[in-house]
């Protein structure tokens, strides 16, 4: 996600190579969940912190594997309100299952304000949002929603309705096989036809659609 304030990358694969062969770079890197690393304190109480102004890189205590090209990015991996490189970020504690994290642990949804547009990356959330969580998230115009895994198509569509965003970017767990079928079911739930994926999405506040619109993005290689 690129804005005038800077570049944000969420849940990067351990290795990401761009179309030019160079590594992906960013000012801010967010990790929604440890995905196997015993490091986010899944057995500890949820931690909330506020940083009024941050200008230097955070040290990683998560043990997560970070792509080499993103090592200089400021790392956010827990709930709180942050101002990093003039990018306003809100992390909201959620879970990766419907049992308060008992099965798959915690998840953090991150909201970014870039060029006046509020974007939420839901990470690996596995449940519908509570009124309290919706209040912490606030108004968003763009939602990046996982499809598949713990969040099946119908529930993903219901979650999108809760957020009432104008642009919806589905993030299929797997672009092929069962993941493709689940994505098709999600599009059906959203009452849209399966369209052609685009390489990127350019958004300004004035260009936002008046009705909820689903945009498919081309997957980046896990090289």
C-alpha positions as CSV (number, residue, x, y, z in Angstrom):
1,X,0.0,0.0,0.0
2,X,1.6,3.2,-1.2
3,X,0.7,6.7,-0.3
4,X,2.4,10.1,-0.2
5,X,3.2,9.5,3.4
6,X,5.1,6.2,2.7
7,X,4.7,2.5,1.9
8,X,3.0,-0.1,4.0
9,X,3.5,-3.9,3.6
10,X,1.2,-6.3,5.6
11,X,2.0,-10.0,6.2
12,X,4.8,-10.4,3.7
13,X,6.0,-13.8,2.8
14,X,9.5,-14.6,4.1
15,X,10.7,-14.0,0.5
16,X,9.0,-11.5,-1.9
17,X,10.5,-10.5,-5.2
18,X,8.9,-7.8,-7.3
19,X,8.5,-7.9,-11.1
20,X,11.9,-6.2,-11.5
21,X,13.6,-8.9,-9.5
22,X,14.3,-6.5,-6.6
23,X,13.0,-7.1,-3.1
24,X,9.9,-5.4,-1.9
25,X,10.6,-2.4,0.4
26,X,8.5,-0.4,2.8
27,X,8.5,2.2,5.6
28,X,6.1,0.2,7.7
29,X,5.7,-3.6,8.0
30,X,2.8,-5.1,9.9
31,X,2.4,-8.7,11.0
32,X,-1.1,-9.8,12.0
33,X,-0.1,-13.1,13.6
34,X,3.0,-15.2,14.3
35,X,1.8,-18.2,12.2
36,X,3.8,-20.8,14.1
37,X,6.4,-18.6,15.8
38,X,6.0,-18.9,19.6
39,X,6.6,-15.2,20.0
40,X,3.5,-13.0,20.1
41,X,2.7,-14.1,23.6
42,X,-0.4,-16.1,22.7
43,X,-0.6,-17.2,26.3
44,X,-0.2,-13.7,27.7
45,X,-2.8,-11.0,28.0
46,X,-3.4,-8.9,24.9
47,X,-1.0,-5.9,24.9
48,X,-2.1,-2.5,23.9
49,X,0.3,0.4,23.4
50,X,0.2,3.9,22.0
51,X,3.1,5.6,20.2
52,X,2.4,9.3,19.6
53,X,5.3,9.7,17.2
54,X,7.8,7.1,15.9
55,X,10.7,7.8,13.6
56,X,13.0,4.8,14.1
57,X,12.8,1.1,13.4
58,X,11.2,-1.1,16.1
59,X,13.2,-4.1,17.1
60,X,11.5,-7.4,16.4
61,X,10.7,-9.6,19.4
62,X,8.3,-11.8,17.5
63,X,10.9,-14.2,16.1
64,X,9.0,-13.9,12.8
65,X,11.0,-14.3,9.6
66,X,11.2,-10.9,7.9
67,X,12.3,-10.6,4.2
68,X,15.8,-9.1,4.0
69,X,14.5,-6.2,1.9
70,X,12.1,-5.2,4.7
71,X,14.5,-5.3,7.6
72,X,14.7,-1.5,7.6
73,X,10.9,-1.1,7.8
74,X,9.3,-0.2,11.2
75,X,7.7,-3.3,12.5
76,X,4.2,-3.3,14.1
77,X,2.9,-6.6,15.4
78,X,0.5,-5.8,18.3
79,X,-2.6,-3.7,19.0
80,X,-2.3,0.0,19.6
81,X,-2.4,3.4,17.9
82,X,0.7,4.5,16.0
83,X,2.0,7.4,14.0
84,X,4.9,6.1,12.0
85,X,6.5,8.3,9.3
86,X,3.3,10.4,9.4
87,X,1.2,7.2,8.6
88,X,-1.6,6.8,11.1
89,X,-2.0,3.1,12.1
90,X,-4.5,1.4,14.4
91,X,-4.0,-2.2,15.4
92,X,-7.1,-4.0,16.8
93,X,-6.9,-7.3,18.6
94,X,-9.0,-10.1,17.1
95,X,-8.6,-13.9,16.9
96,X,-7.9,-16.5,14.2
97,X,-10.9,-18.7,15.2
98,X,-14.3,-18.3,16.8
99,X,-13.1,-19.5,20.3
100,X,-11.3,-16.4,21.4
101,X,-8.0,-17.7,20.0
102,X,-8.2,-21.1,21.8
103,X,-7.6,-23.0,18.6
104,X,-5.4,-20.8,16.4
105,X,-4.3,-17.8,18.6
106,X,-4.5,-14.1,18.3
107,X,-4.8,-11.9,15.2
108,X,-4.3,-8.1,14.8
109,X,-6.3,-6.2,12.2
110,X,-4.5,-3.1,11.1
111,X,-6.1,0.1,9.8
112,X,-4.0,2.6,7.8
113,X,-4.7,6.2,6.8
114,X,-3.0,6.9,3.5
115,X,-3.8,10.0,1.4
116,X,-7.0,10.4,3.4
117,X,-8.2,6.9,2.6
118,X,-8.7,4.4,5.4
119,X,-7.7,0.9,4.6
120,X,-8.0,-2.2,6.8
121,X,-6.0,-5.3,6.4
122,X,-7.8,-8.0,8.4
123,X,-4.9,-10.4,8.5
124,X,-6.0,-14.0,9.3
125,X,-9.2,-13.0,11.3
126,X,-11.4,-16.0,11.8
127,X,-14.7,-14.5,13.2
128,X,-17.2,-11.8,12.8
129,X,-16.4,-8.5,14.6
130,X,-18.0,-7.4,17.9
131,X,-19.4,-3.9,18.4
132,X,-16.4,-3.1,20.5
133,X,-14.0,-4.2,17.7
134,X,-16.0,-2.3,15.1
135,X,-15.8,0.8,17.3
136,X,-12.0,0.5,17.5
137,X,-11.7,0.1,13.8
138,X,-13.9,3.0,12.9
139,X,-14.9,4.0,9.4
140,X,-12.9,2.3,6.5
141,X,-13.2,2.8,2.8
142,X,-11.1,-0.2,1.7
143,X,-11.1,-3.7,3.2
144,X,-8.6,-6.5,2.5
145,X,-10.4,-9.6,3.6
146,X,-9.1,-13.2,3.9
147,X,-11.2,-15.8,2.1
148,X,-10.8,-19.5,3.0
149,X,-9.3,-21.2,6.0
150,X,-11.2,-20.2,9.2
151,X,-13.2,-17.5,7.3
152,X,-15.3,-19.2,4.7
153,X,-17.0,-17.4,1.8
154,X,-20.3,-16.6,3.5
155,X,-18.8,-15.4,6.7
156,X,-16.2,-13.3,4.8
157,X,-19.1,-11.6,3.0
158,X,-20.9,-11.0,6.2
159,X,-17.7,-9.5,7.7
160,X,-17.4,-7.2,4.7
161,X,-21.0,-6.1,5.3
162,X,-20.2,-5.2,8.9
163,X,-17.4,-2.9,7.8
164,X,-19.5,-1.2,5.1
165,X,-16.4,-0.4,3.0
166,X,-16.6,0.9,-0.6
167,X,-13.8,-1.2,-2.0
168,X,-13.3,-4.9,-1.2
169,X,-10.1,-6.7,-2.0
170,X,-10.4,-10.5,-1.3
171,X,-7.2,-12.3,-0.2
172,X,-7.8,-16.0,-1.1
173,X,-5.9,-18.5,1.1
174,X,-4.9,-20.3,-2.1
175,X,-5.3,-18.9,-5.6
176,X,-5.7,-22.4,-7.0
177,X,-7.8,-25.5,-6.3
178,X,-10.0,-25.3,-3.3
179,X,-9.0,-21.7,-2.7
180,X,-10.2,-20.7,-6.2
181,X,-13.5,-22.4,-5.5
182,X,-13.9,-20.6,-2.2
183,X,-13.1,-17.3,-3.9
184,X,-15.8,-18.0,-6.5
185,X,-18.3,-18.7,-3.6
186,X,-17.3,-15.4,-2.0
187,X,-17.9,-13.5,-5.3
188,X,-21.3,-15.2,-5.5
189,X,-22.1,-14.1,-2.0
190,X,-21.1,-10.6,-2.9
191,X,-23.4,-10.8,-6.0
192,X,-20.6,-10.1,-8.5
193,X,-19.3,-12.0,-11.5
194,X,-15.8,-13.4,-11.4
195,X,-13.8,-10.7,-13.2
196,X,-10.3,-10.4,-14.5
197,X,-7.6,-9.7,-11.8
198,X,-5.7,-6.4,-12.1
199,X,-2.0,-5.9,-11.3
200,X,-2.7,-2.9,-9.0
201,X,-5.4,-0.8,-7.5
202,X,-5.2,3.0,-7.5
203,X,-7.5,4.7,-5.0
204,X,-8.2,8.3,-4.1
205,X,-10.9,9.6,-1.8
206,X,-12.6,11.2,-4.8
207,X,-12.5,8.1,-6.9
208,X,-14.2,5.8,-4.3
209,X,-17.3,4.1,-5.8
210,X,-20.7,5.0,-4.4
211,X,-21.6,1.3,-4.0
212,X,-19.5,-1.6,-2.6
213,X,-17.2,-2.9,-5.3
214,X,-15.0,-6.0,-5.3
215,X,-11.6,-5.8,-6.9
216,X,-9.4,-8.8,-7.7
217,X,-5.7,-8.3,-7.6
218,X,-3.1,-10.5,-9.3
219,X,-1.2,-12.6,-6.7
220,X,2.5,-11.9,-6.2
221,X,4.8,-14.9,-6.5
222,X,6.2,-16.6,-3.4
223,X,9.7,-16.8,-4.8
